[in-house]
Amino acid sequence: MEFPAKATARLRSGETKEMRDLQLGDLVLDASGAFSPVIVFGHADAATSAEFVRLELEASGDVLELSPRHFIPVWGIQTFAKDVRVGDALARWTGTGFETDVVAKKTSVVADGIYNPYTVSGSIVVDGVLASCHSEWFLDDATPEGYSKYLPAVYQRVLVVVRGAYAVLGPRGMDAVFGVGNTGKTASYEAQTAMFFSVVAILALGVFGGVSVAAALRA
């Protein structure tokens, strides 16, 4: 789970696009104020309803819904959405840059669809509010309390192999080879992890295979 189907991302064209329609290769607004391509969907399930944390901002009235264990920068520190408190400061997009706005209300809602687009940068602006692309994954249960704020940076480094695969294969190739596009099918936690390791394995085979071929040619 991450964002509901109705949540929107801002494209380089200035238009917004709902998660249910977002595709690999779409350039979306990120933390730098620039636009980063979507390279993989950790989840893309139109048929499932889930519980989300709903955060309403005070000054702008912007509303963001995201899964409880999805990361979002709070006072600049990566925090699970479930741990955000009323009065905490988030970053919202004004159209020309980011400004601080505080959480006026926090509730739980049930919404349709679960979508988790990953960008090259690892960040994304959703419904006008800055969020991480990262959420709970394979290291969370083993991470000591108080250290979870470092996990998005760790996961971003781990996913370097996925970014490498995208650079080689492009959006069509990523979906054709790994099935990680927005097809409306469920990409579960297990499928997401399996996808990652399959990318690693294929890239490793390519590297070592190339080394083996080069060694044979030198012999």
N, CA and C of each residue as an Amber inpcrd file, in Angstrom:
protein
   657
   0.8390000  -1.2030000   0.0000000   0.0000000   0.0000000   0.0000000
   0.8690000   1.2470000   0.0000000   0.3950000   2.2750000  -0.5870000
   1.1130000   3.5340000  -0.4970000   0.1760000   4.7270000  -0.6830000
  -0.2540000   5.0110000  -1.9450000  -1.1770000   6.1050000  -2.2160000
  -2.4440000   5.5400000  -2.8480000  -3.6020000   6.1690000  -2.6100000
  -4.8320000   5.7000000  -3.2580000  -4.8780000   6.0790000  -4.7340000
  -5.7940000   5.4490000  -5.4550000  -5.9030000   5.6450000  -6.9040000
  -6.1620000   7.0920000  -7.2860000  -6.9010000   7.8250000  -6.4440000
  -7.2970000   9.1940000  -6.7780000  -6.2010000  10.2250000  -6.5130000
  -5.1440000   9.8390000  -5.7940000  -4.0500000  10.7720000  -5.5050000
  -3.3960000  11.2190000  -6.8070000  -2.8720000  12.4270000  -6.8320000
  -2.3330000  12.9790000  -8.0750000  -0.8570000  13.3440000  -7.9570000
  -0.1770000  13.2350000  -9.0850000   1.2000000  13.7170000  -9.2260000
   1.2110000  14.7880000 -10.3060000   2.1340000  15.7380000 -10.1870000
   2.2160000  16.8330000 -11.1550000   3.2480000  16.4980000 -12.2260000
   2.8500000  16.6020000 -13.4830000   3.7280000  16.3080000 -14.6100000
   4.4930000  17.5500000 -15.0510000   5.5250000  17.3260000 -15.8630000
   6.3260000  18.4520000 -16.3520000   5.4980000  19.3960000 -17.2020000
   4.4460000  18.8840000 -17.8330000   3.5690000  19.7100000 -18.6610000
   2.7520000  20.6990000 -17.8290000   2.7390000  20.4820000 -16.4930000
   1.9280000  21.3180000 -15.6220000   0.6110000  20.6760000 -15.2560000
   0.2580000  19.6100000 -15.9660000  -0.9650000  18.8820000 -15.6700000
  -0.7610000  17.9700000 -14.4690000  -1.8580000  17.5190000 -13.8930000
  -1.7920000  16.5090000 -12.8440000  -2.3650000  15.2030000 -13.3780000
  -1.8810000  14.1040000 -12.8030000  -2.3060000  12.7900000 -13.2600000
  -2.5760000  11.9130000 -12.0430000  -3.7150000  11.2430000 -12.0510000
  -4.0330000  10.3680000 -10.9340000  -3.1390000   9.1330000 -10.9430000
  -2.9110000   8.5680000  -9.7520000  -2.0610000   7.3890000  -9.6330000
  -2.5380000   6.2540000 -10.5210000  -3.8470000   6.1140000 -10.6590000
  -4.3900000   5.0220000 -11.4600000  -3.9850000   5.1530000 -12.9370000
  -3.6170000   6.3590000 -13.3690000  -3.2620000   6.5970000 -14.7710000
  -1.7700000   6.8270000 -14.9860000  -1.0170000   6.9650000 -13.9010000
   0.4220000   7.2290000 -14.0050000   1.1200000   6.0260000 -14.6370000
   2.1430000   6.2930000 -15.4610000   2.8330000   5.2270000 -16.1780000
   4.3460000   5.3420000 -16.0140000   5.0390000   4.2210000 -16.2350000
   6.4960000   4.2530000 -16.2570000   6.9630000   5.2770000 -17.2840000
   7.9680000   6.0560000 -16.9280000   8.4940000   7.0740000 -17.8390000
   7.8750000   8.4320000 -17.6620000   6.7180000   8.5230000 -16.9820000
   6.1220000   9.8370000 -16.7170000   7.0730000  10.6610000 -15.8490000
   7.2580000  11.9130000 -16.2070000   8.1160000  12.8170000 -15.4420000
   7.2750000  13.5560000 -14.4170000   7.5660000  13.3140000 -13.1280000
   6.7380000  13.8850000 -12.0620000   7.5780000  14.7810000 -11.1500000
   6.9230000  15.7430000 -10.5480000   7.5840000  16.7000000  -9.6610000
   8.1540000  15.9780000  -8.4370000   9.4100000  16.3570000  -8.0660000
  10.0460000  15.7280000  -6.9150000  10.5920000  16.7780000  -5.9420000
  11.3920000  16.3390000  -4.9810000  11.8690000  17.2240000  -3.9120000
  12.7780000  18.3370000  -4.4020000  13.3920000  18.1640000  -5.5550000
  14.3060000  19.1770000  -6.0820000  13.5670000  20.3240000  -6.7640000
  12.2590000  20.1410000  -6.9620000  11.4980000  21.1170000  -7.7320000
  11.6120000  20.8690000  -9.2180000  12.3380000  19.8010000  -9.5830000
  12.4630000  19.3770000 -10.9780000  11.5740000  18.1480000 -11.1790000
  11.7870000  17.4510000 -12.2880000  10.9040000  16.3470000 -12.6400000
  11.7180000  15.0730000 -12.8560000  11.2780000  14.0060000 -12.2040000
  12.0060000  12.7440000 -12.1940000  11.1180000  11.6550000 -12.8020000
  11.6710000  10.7530000 -13.6210000  10.8410000   9.7190000 -14.2420000
  10.4190000   8.6280000 -13.2630000   9.2160000   8.1320000 -13.4420000
   8.7530000   6.9520000 -12.7100000   9.4150000   5.7300000 -13.3350000
  10.1350000   4.9420000 -12.5170000  10.9160000   3.8250000 -13.0690000
  10.3520000   2.4570000 -12.6960000   9.5010000   2.4010000 -11.6820000
   8.9330000   1.1240000 -11.2660000   7.7480000   1.3880000 -10.3490000
   6.7760000   0.4920000 -10.3720000   5.6740000   0.5380000  -9.4050000
   5.8570000  -0.6060000  -8.4220000   5.9960000  -0.2580000  -7.1380000
   6.0580000  -1.2870000  -6.1140000   4.7000000  -1.9450000  -5.9210000
   3.6400000  -1.1550000  -6.0450000   2.2710000  -1.6540000  -6.0350000
   1.4920000  -0.9310000  -7.1240000   0.5780000  -1.6450000  -7.7520000
  -0.3350000  -1.0390000  -8.7250000  -1.5830000  -1.9040000  -8.7700000
  -2.4810000  -1.6460000  -7.8430000  -3.6600000  -2.4950000  -7.6830000
  -4.9080000  -1.6320000  -7.6300000  -5.6650000  -1.6650000  -8.7110000
  -6.8680000  -0.8510000  -8.8020000  -8.0500000  -1.4670000  -8.0680000
  -7.9830000  -2.7670000  -7.8000000  -9.1510000  -3.4930000  -7.2940000
  -9.2360000  -3.5580000  -5.7770000  -8.1920000  -3.1210000  -5.0860000
  -8.1340000  -3.2620000  -3.6300000  -8.4170000  -1.9460000  -2.9220000
  -9.1720000  -2.0100000  -1.8530000  -9.3730000  -0.8520000  -0.9760000
  -8.4920000  -1.0230000   0.2570000  -8.0230000   0.0760000   0.8160000
  -7.1160000  -0.0050000   1.9620000  -7.3160000   1.2070000   2.8650000
  -6.7440000   1.1000000   4.0620000  -6.7960000   2.2060000   5.0160000
  -5.6040000   3.1250000   4.8150000  -5.8620000   4.4110000   4.7790000
  -4.8200000   5.4090000   4.5900000  -4.8770000   6.4580000   5.7020000
  -3.7270000   7.0540000   5.9680000  -3.6580000   8.2010000   6.8670000
  -3.9920000   9.4500000   6.0480000  -4.9240000  10.2280000   6.5240000
  -5.3290000  11.4570000   5.8330000  -4.7860000  12.6540000   6.6120000
  -3.9480000  13.4490000   5.9430000  -3.3300000  14.6220000   6.5530000
  -3.8570000  15.8810000   5.8830000  -4.4840000  16.7440000   6.6570000
  -5.0130000  18.0030000   6.1340000  -4.1300000  19.1490000   6.6230000
  -3.6750000  19.9810000   5.6790000  -2.7770000  21.0740000   6.0370000
  -3.5520000  22.3510000   6.3760000  -2.9790000  23.1190000   7.2680000
  -3.6830000  24.2710000   7.8450000  -3.8290000  25.4420000   6.8910000
  -2.7190000  25.9440000   6.3620000  -2.7670000  27.1800000   5.5690000
  -3.3290000  26.9590000   4.1740000  -2.8830000  25.8950000   3.5240000
  -3.2620000  25.6700000   2.1260000  -4.5540000  24.8830000   1.9740000
  -4.8860000  24.0680000   2.9830000  -6.0390000  23.1810000   2.8590000
  -5.7410000  21.9320000   2.0500000  -4.4830000  21.7760000   1.6280000
  -4.0970000  20.5780000   0.8810000  -4.3250000  19.3350000   1.7260000
  -4.6750000  18.2400000   1.0560000  -4.9400000  16.9690000   1.7360000
  -4.1100000  15.8720000   1.0730000  -3.3930000  15.1220000   1.8820000
  -2.5990000  13.9990000   1.4010000  -3.0420000  12.7330000   2.1050000
  -3.2540000  11.6740000   1.3240000  -3.5800000  10.3670000   1.8730000
  -2.4920000   9.3860000   1.4770000  -1.9530000   8.6800000   2.4370000
  -0.8890000   7.7060000   2.1820000  -0.9530000   6.6180000   3.2370000
  -0.3460000   5.4770000   2.9350000  -0.4390000   4.3370000   3.8400000
   0.3140000   4.6170000   5.1370000  -0.0830000   3.9690000   6.2320000
   0.4830000   4.2810000   7.5520000   2.0000000   4.1570000   7.6420000
   2.5970000   3.2060000   6.9180000   4.0400000   3.0100000   7.0160000
   4.7650000   3.4870000   5.7560000   4.2060000   4.5390000   5.1710000
   4.8850000   5.2200000   4.0700000   5.6280000   6.4200000   4.6590000
   6.8300000   6.6800000   4.1480000   7.6390000   7.7690000   4.6880000
   7.2550000   9.1170000   4.0840000   7.3290000  10.1320000   4.9450000
   7.0980000  11.5020000   4.5140000   8.0130000  12.4040000   5.3390000
   8.6490000  13.4230000   4.7270000   9.5180000  14.3110000   5.5070000
   8.7210000  15.2370000   6.4280000   8.9750000  15.1030000   7.7230000
   8.3330000  15.9370000   8.7530000   9.4210000  16.7530000   9.4340000
   9.3360000  18.0700000   9.3380000  10.4250000  18.9320000   9.7970000
  11.7420000  18.4890000   9.1460000  11.6380000  17.9660000   7.9160000
  12.8180000  17.5350000   7.1730000  13.3210000  16.1510000   7.5230000
  12.6620000  15.4550000   8.4490000  13.0870000  14.1210000   8.8790000
  12.0970000  13.0800000   8.3710000  12.6060000  12.0230000   7.7350000
  11.7330000  10.9890000   7.1890000  10.9980000  10.2680000   8.3180000
   9.6710000  10.2550000   8.2230000   8.8070000   9.7480000   9.2900000
   7.6880000   8.9090000   8.6930000   7.3100000   7.8180000   9.3850000
   6.1410000   7.0630000   8.9480000   4.9020000   7.9420000   9.0690000
   3.9980000   7.8210000   8.1040000   2.7710000   8.6290000   8.1300000
   1.9750000   8.4060000   9.4080000   1.9950000   7.1880000   9.9420000
   1.2420000   6.8890000  11.1550000   1.7600000   7.6690000  12.3710000
   3.0080000   8.1320000  12.2910000   3.6230000   8.8380000  13.4110000
   3.5480000  10.3580000  13.2840000   2.9880000  10.8480000  12.1830000
   2.8220000  12.2980000  12.0160000   1.7850000  12.7990000  13.0200000
   2.0400000  13.9670000  13.5930000   1.1430000  14.5460000  14.5860000
   0.5840000  15.8810000  14.1010000  -0.5510000  16.2430000  14.6330000
  -1.1100000  17.5790000  14.3700000  -0.0880000  18.6160000  14.8470000
   0.1750000  19.5960000  13.9950000   1.1690000  20.6210000  14.2950000
   2.5100000  20.3690000  13.6500000   2.7230000  19.1500000  13.1460000
   3.9660000  18.8450000  12.4490000   4.0300000  19.6000000  11.1180000
   5.2440000  19.9210000  10.7050000   5.4380000  20.6980000   9.4770000
   5.7830000  19.8000000   8.3040000   5.0500000  19.9600000   7.2110000
   5.3150000  19.2730000   5.9530000   5.6920000  20.3190000   4.9100000
   6.1690000  19.8540000   3.7540000   6.5300000  20.7630000   2.6610000
   5.4880000  20.6530000   1.5580000   4.9420000  21.7920000   1.1730000
   3.9730000  21.7740000   0.0820000   4.4740000  22.6170000  -1.0740000
   4.0530000  22.2490000  -2.2860000   4.4750000  22.9190000  -3.5070000
   3.5610000  24.1200000  -3.7570000   4.1560000  25.2830000  -3.9880000
   3.3720000  26.5040000  -4.2010000   3.1470000  26.8110000  -5.6790000
   3.8790000  26.1150000  -6.5310000   3.8510000  26.4220000  -7.9570000
   5.1790000  26.9510000  -8.4260000   5.9390000  27.5080000  -7.4860000
   7.2770000  28.0230000  -7.8070000   8.3460000  27.4610000  -6.8600000
   7.9220000  26.8600000  -5.7750000   8.8630000  26.3070000  -4.8050000
   8.1160000  25.6610000  -3.6550000   8.8600000  25.2500000  -2.6380000
   8.2460000  24.6160000  -1.4760000   8.1610000  25.5980000  -0.3150000
   7.1020000  25.4690000   0.4620000   6.9810000  26.2230000   1.7000000
   6.4240000  25.3100000   2.7830000   6.6690000  25.6690000   4.0160000
   6.2180000  24.8640000   5.1530000   4.7450000  25.1130000   5.4460000
   4.0270000  24.0300000   5.7080000   2.6390000  24.1140000   6.1440000
   2.4560000  23.0580000   7.2330000   1.6150000  23.3220000   8.1990000
   1.4950000  22.3900000   9.3230000   0.2290000  21.5390000   9.1990000
   0.2810000  20.3770000   9.8070000  -0.8520000  19.4630000   9.8040000
  -1.9120000  19.9760000  10.7690000  -3.1070000  20.2380000  10.2350000
  -4.1990000  20.7370000  11.0640000  -5.0900000  19.6070000  11.5610000
  -5.1350000  18.5140000  10.7920000  -6.0230000  17.4080000  11.1560000
  -5.4630000  16.1090000  10.6080000  -5.5540000  15.0670000  11.4150000
  -5.0950000  13.7260000  10.9960000  -6.2020000  12.7210000  11.2910000
  -6.5980000  11.9750000  10.2590000  -7.6420000  10.9670000  10.4180000
  -7.2580000   9.7250000   9.6160000  -8.0530000   8.6800000   9.7410000
  -7.8830000   7.4690000   8.9440000  -9.0680000   7.3450000   8.0040000
  -8.7920000   6.9760000   6.7570000  -9.8570000   6.8100000   5.7690000
  -9.6100000   5.5240000   4.9850000 -10.6520000   5.0190000   4.3870000
 -10.5370000   3.8830000   3.4790000 -10.7630000   4.4040000   2.0640000
  -9.8590000   4.0740000   1.1620000  -9.9530000   4.5530000  -0.2180000
  -9.6200000   3.4180000  -1.1750000 -10.0190000   3.5830000  -2.4250000
  -9.8030000   2.5580000  -3.4440000  -8.4190000   2.6770000  -4.0680000
  -7.8200000   1.5230000  -4.3530000  -6.5550000   1.4610000  -5.0680000
  -5.3500000   1.6080000  -4.1550000  -4.2590000   0.9160000  -4.5170000
  -2.9780000   1.1030000  -3.8220000  -1.8780000   1.2020000  -4.8760000
  -1.1760000   2.3140000  -4.8680000  -0.1530000   2.6030000  -5.8770000
   1.1150000   3.1300000  -5.2210000   2.2520000   2.6170000  -5.6890000
   3.5410000   3.0760000  -5.1620000   4.5250000   3.2940000  -6.3080000
   4.5010000   4.4850000  -6.9230000   5.4710000   4.7850000  -7.9780000
   6.8110000   5.2010000  -7.3870000   7.8850000   4.6230000  -7.9090000
   9.2380000   5.0220000  -7.5160000   9.8310000   5.8810000  -8.6220000
  10.4130000   7.0030000  -8.2530000  11.1120000   7.8570000  -9.2080000
  12.6180000   7.6390000  -9.0870000  13.3600000   8.1460000 -10.0480000
  14.8170000   8.0650000  -9.9860000  15.3310000   8.7510000  -8.7260000
  14.7500000   9.8760000  -8.3570000  15.2270000  10.6520000  -7.2060000
  14.8040000  10.0660000  -5.8700000  13.7560000   9.2360000  -5.8620000
  13.2580000   8.6720000  -4.6150000  12.2710000   9.5550000  -3.8800000
  11.8570000  10.6550000  -4.5080000  10.8710000  11.5480000  -3.8950000
   9.7990000  11.8860000  -4.9200000   8.6560000  12.3520000  -4.4270000
   7.5400000  12.6770000  -5.3100000   6.5980000  13.6400000  -4.5890000
   6.0250000  14.5550000  -5.3380000   5.0150000  15.4620000  -4.7850000
   3.6430000  14.8870000  -5.1270000   2.8640000  14.6010000  -4.0940000
   1.5490000  13.9900000  -4.2770000   0.4850000  14.9110000  -3.6980000
  -0.4840000  15.2580000  -4.5220000  -1.5470000  16.1850000  -4.1060000
  -0.9720000  17.4600000  -3.5020000   0.1570000  17.8940000  -4.0680000
   0.7690000  19.1510000  -3.6600000   1.6910000  19.0700000  -2.4690000
   1.8510000  17.8760000  -1.8810000   2.6580000  17.7100000  -0.6710000
   3.8460000  16.7990000  -0.9610000   5.0110000  17.1690000  -0.4650000
   6.2200000  16.3850000  -0.6990000   6.1990000  15.1030000   0.1240000
   6.4790000  13.9810000  -0.5400000   6.5430000  12.6860000   0.1320000
   7.7320000  11.9030000  -0.4000000   8.1340000  10.8920000   0.3470000
   9.1330000   9.9480000  -0.1390000   8.4510000   8.9340000  -1.0540000
   9.2210000   8.3020000  -1.9120000   8.6990000   7.1720000  -2.6750000
   8.7780000   5.8880000  -1.8500000   9.4930000   5.9390000  -0.7410000
   9.7960000   4.7240000   0.0120000   8.8200000   4.4810000   1.1570000
   8.6410000   3.2120000   1.4430000   7.7960000   2.7910000   2.5580000
   8.4270000   1.5540000   3.1780000   7.6930000   0.9040000   4.0690000
   8.2520000  -0.2770000   4.7260000   8.6920000  -1.3150000   3.6880000
   9.8310000  -1.9620000   3.9820000  10.3410000  -2.9950000   3.0820000
  11.0710000  -4.0280000   3.9170000  12.1540000  -4.5750000   3.4420000
  12.7320000  -5.7470000   4.0800000  13.6040000  -5.4550000   5.3030000
  13.9730000  -4.2030000   5.5600000  14.8360000  -3.8940000   6.6920000
  14.0920000  -3.3540000   7.9100000  12.8150000  -3.0420000   7.7460000
  12.0910000  -2.3420000   8.8130000  12.0500000  -3.1240000  10.1300000
  11.7380000  -4.4000000  10.0570000  11.5940000  -5.1840000  11.2800000
  12.9130000  -5.3490000  12.0200000  14.0350000  -5.2340000  11.2990000
  15.3430000  -5.4170000  11.9200000  15.9810000  -4.0920000  12.3430000
  15.2900000  -2.9920000  12.1000000  15.8460000  -1.6710000  12.4040000
  15.4800000  -1.2380000  13.8170000  16.4630000  -0.8770000  14.6460000
  16.1730000  -0.4380000  16.0200000  15.2840000   0.7960000  16.0450000
  14.5170000   0.9260000  17.0910000  13.6340000   2.0780000  17.2420000
  14.4410000   3.3740000  17.2080000  13.9450000   4.3340000  16.4670000
  14.6330000   5.6160000  16.3560000  15.5230000   5.7250000  15.1340000
  15.7510000   4.6050000  14.4470000  16.6320000   4.6120000  13.2900000
  15.8800000   4.4620000  11.9630000  14.5730000   4.3270000  12.0240000
  13.8000000   4.1380000  10.7920000  13.9010000   5.3460000   9.8600000
  14.2320000   6.5140000  10.4240000  14.3430000   7.7230000   9.5980000
  15.4430000   7.6080000   8.5490000  16.3730000   6.6820000   8.7580000
  17.4620000   6.5000000   7.8000000  17.1110000   5.5130000   6.6800000
  16.0080000   4.7890000   6.8290000  15.6920000   3.7300000   5.8780000
  15.4470000   4.2230000   4.4490000  14.7360000   5.3510000   4.2370000
  14.5600000   5.7990000   2.8540000  15.8860000   6.0000000   2.1220000
  16.8880000   6.5600000   2.8160000  18.1970000   6.7640000   2.1890000
  18.8620000   5.4250000   1.8880000  18.6970000   4.4580000   2.7990000
  19.2650000   3.1270000   2.5750000  18.5860000   2.4540000   1.3980000
  17.2570000   2.4860000   1.3750000  16.5200000   1.8580000   0.2800000
  16.8330000   2.5240000  -1.0620000  17.0280000   3.8270000  -1.0280000
  17.3720000   4.5330000  -2.2590000  18.7040000   4.0320000  -2.8150000
  19.6590000   3.7700000  -1.9370000  20.9490000   3.2510000  -2.3850000
  20.8170000   1.8130000  -2.8970000  20.0170000   1.0240000  -2.1980000
  19.8010000  -0.3650000  -2.6100000  19.2080000  -0.4290000  -4.0210000
  18.3270000   0.5050000  -4.3180000  17.6350000   0.4920000  -5.6080000
  18.4700000   1.0470000  -6.7570000  19.7540000   1.2470000  -6.5350000
  20.6270000   1.6970000  -7.6210000  20.5990000   0.7060000  -8.7800000
  20.4340000  -0.5810000  -8.4620000  20.4020000  -1.5830000  -9.5310000
  19.1420000  -1.4400000 -10.3780000  18.0410000  -1.0590000  -9.7430000
  16.7940000  -0.8480000 -10.4810000  16.9240000   0.3720000 -11.3800000
  17.5680000   1.4230000 -10.8580000  17.7860000   2.6160000 -11.6810000
  18.7020000   2.2820000 -12.8580000  19.6780000   1.4200000 -12.6200000
  20.5520000   0.9920000 -13.7040000  19.8000000   0.2090000 -14.7560000
  18.9070000  -0.6700000 -14.3020000  18.1070000  -1.4530000 -15.2480000
  17.2060000  -0.5480000 -16.0770000  16.6190000   0.4700000 -15.4290000
  15.7510000   1.4030000 -16.1530000  16.5480000   2.1800000 -17.2040000
  17.7690000   2.5650000 -16.8430000  18.6080000   3.3080000 -17.7850000
  18.8990000   2.4760000 -19.0310000  19.0010000   1.1730000 -18.8490000
  19.2900000   0.2860000 -19.9810000  18.0190000  -0.0830000 -20.7470000
  16.9690000  -0.4350000 -20.0180000  15.7680000  -0.9960000 -20.6390000
  14.7160000   0.0410000 -21.0140000  14.6850000   1.1610000 -20.2850000
  13.6280000   2.1370000 -20.5200000  12.3080000   1.6560000 -19.9570000
  11.2690000   2.4870000 -20.0270000   9.9770000   2.1250000 -19.4230000
   9.3330000   0.8830000 -20.0250000   9.3550000   0.7530000 -21.3330000
   8.7320000  -0.4190000 -21.9580000   9.4810000  -1.6910000 -21.6040000
  10.7960000  -1.6150000 -21.6220000  11.6020000  -2.7780000 -21.3020000
  11.4240000  -3.2220000 -19.8610000  11.3450000  -2.2610000 -18.9270000
  11.1620000  -2.6020000 -17.5150000   9.8660000  -3.3650000 -17.3040000
   8.8110000  -2.9190000 -17.9730000   7.5270000  -3.5940000 -17.8050000
   7.5240000  -4.9450000 -18.5120000   8.1400000  -4.9940000 -19.6920000
   8.1570000  -6.2460000 -20.4480000   8.9670000  -7.3270000 -19.7370000
  10.1080000  -6.9530000 -19.1770000  11.0040000  -7.9300000 -18.5500000
  10.5820000  -8.2540000 -17.1260000  10.2180000  -7.2300000 -16.3420000
   9.9770000  -7.4350000 -14.9170000   8.5120000  -7.2880000 -14.4950000
   7.6640000  -6.7560000 -15.3860000   6.2530000  -6.6010000 -15.0360000
   6.0040000  -5.6170000 -13.9170000   6.7130000  -4.4760000 -13.9430000
   6.6250000  -3.5160000 -12.8390000   5.9360000  -2.2140000 -13.2570000
   5.1460000  -2.2630000 -14.3290000   4.4150000  -1.0850000 -14.7550000
   3.0560000  -1.0100000 -14.0940000   2.2860000   0.0120000 -14.4440000
   0.9480000   0.2170000 -13.8940000  -0.0630000  -0.5110000 -14.7680000
  -0.1910000  -1.8030000 -14.5240000  -1.1090000  -2.6240000 -15.3130000
  -2.4400000  -2.8320000 -14.6130000  -2.5570000  -2.3240000 -13.3740000
  -3.7700000  -2.5510000 -12.6080000  -3.7410000  -3.8440000 -11.8370000
  -2.6370000  -4.5850000 -11.9310000  -2.5070000  -5.8450000 -11.2030000
  -1.7430000  -5.6130000  -9.8980000  -1.9440000  -6.4900000  -8.9500000
  -1.2880000  -6.3520000  -7.6610000   0.1910000  -6.6590000  -7.7600000
   0.9940000  -5.7630000  -7.2410000   2.4110000  -6.0440000  -7.0280000
   2.6020000  -6.0520000  -5.5210000   2.6050000  -7.2380000  -4.9190000
   2.6590000  -7.3650000  -3.4700000   4.0460000  -7.0640000  -2.9340000
   4.1430000  -6.9920000  -1.6200000   5.4490000  -6.8210000  -0.9610000
   6.4080000  -7.8990000  -1.4390000   5.9160000  -9.1440000  -1.4840000
   6.7610000 -10.2580000  -1.8980000   7.1720000 -10.1130000  -3.3560000
   6.2270000  -9.6850000  -4.2010000   6.5340000  -9.5040000  -5.6190000
   7.5330000  -8.3760000  -5.8240000   7.3910000  -7.3230000  -5.0240000
   8.3100000  -6.1860000  -5.1120000   9.7280000  -6.6240000  -4.7680000
   9.8700000  -7.3940000  -3.6860000  11.1840000  -7.8870000  -3.2740000
  11.7570000  -8.8450000  -4.3090000  10.9030000  -9.7280000  -4.8210000
  11.3520000 -10.6660000  -5.8530000  11.8000000  -9.9260000  -7.1060000
  11.0740000  -8.8610000  -7.4650000  11.4490000  -8.0540000  -8.6210000
  12.8330000  -7.4750000  -8.4420000  13.0710000  -6.9140000  -7.2470000
  14.3640000  -6.3050000  -6.9760000  15.4980000  -7.3140000  -7.1480000
  15.3410000  -8.4700000  -6.5430000  16.4090000  -9.4660000  -6.6090000
  16.5520000 -10.0580000  -8.0090000  15.4630000 -10.0840000  -8.7750000
  15.5830000 -10.5550000 -10.1560000  16.3740000  -9.5570000 -10.9930000
  16.1790000  -8.2640000 -10.7300000  16.9710000  -7.2410000 -11.4210000
  18.4440000  -7.4050000 -11.0760000  18.7330000  -7.5930000  -9.7740000
  20.1100000  -7.7810000  -9.3210000  20.7370000  -8.9850000 -10.0140000
  19.9910000 -10.0900000 -10.0600000  20.5190000 -11.3200000 -10.6490000
  20.8220000 -11.1530000 -12.1270000  19.9020000 -10.5180000 -12.8410000
  20.0980000 -10.3400000 -14.2790000  21.2840000  -9.4160000 -14.5610000
  21.3810000  -8.3290000 -13.7750000  22.5060000  -7.4240000 -13.9740000
  23.8260000  -8.1080000 -13.6170000  23.8010000  -8.9140000 -12.5470000
  25.0130000  -9.6270000 -12.1500000  25.4460000 -10.6050000 -13.2340000
  24.4880000 -11.3100000 -13.8070000  24.8050000 -12.2450000 -14.8850000
  25.3950000 -11.5110000 -16.0790000  24.8270000 -10.3240000 -16.3440000
  25.3460000  -9.5390000 -17.4560000  26.7720000  -9.0950000 -17.2300000
  27.0560000  -8.6390000 -15.9960000  28.4020000  -8.1710000 -15.6660000
  29.3960000  -9.3170000 -15.7140000  29.0760000 -10.4000000 -14.9750000
  30.0070000 -11.5130000 -14.9110000  30.1080000 -12.2500000 -16.2360000
  28.9750000 -12.2670000 -16.9560000  29.0080000 -12.8800000 -18.2820000
  29.9190000 -12.1200000 -19.2120000  29.8450000 -10.7700000 -19.1220000
  30.7060000  -9.9430000 -19.9440000  32.1620000 -10.1240000 -19.5840000
  32.4490000 -10.2560000 -18.2880000  33.8200000 -10.4810000 -17.8490000
  34.3230000 -11.8130000 -18.3610000  33.4940000 -12.8310000 -18.3080000
  33.8760000 -14.1720000 -18.7660000  34.1720000 -14.1800000 -20.2560000
  33.3080000 -13.4980000 -21.0120000  33.5250000 -13.4220000 -22.4570000
  34.8290000 -12.6800000 -22.7600000  35.0380000 -11.5730000 -22.0570000
  36.2490000 -10.7790000 -22.2850000  37.4880000 -11.6100000 -21.9480000
  37.4200000 -12.4060000 -20.8640000  38.5740000 -13.2430000 -20.4720000
  38.8300000 -14.3100000 -21.5150000  37.7450000 -14.8640000 -22.0520000
  37.9110000 -15.9010000 -23.0880000  38.5320000 -15.3250000 -24.3520000
  38.1580000 -14.1190000 -24.6800000  38.7190000 -13.4860000 -25.8900000
  40.2010000 -13.1570000 -25.7160000  40.5980000 -12.8380000 -24.4630000
  42.0030000 -12.5330000 -24.2170000  42.8820000 -13.7790000 -24.1830000
  42.2560000 -14.9430000 -23.9210000  43.0250000 -16.1980000 -23.7750000
  43.5970000 -16.6400000 -25.1140000
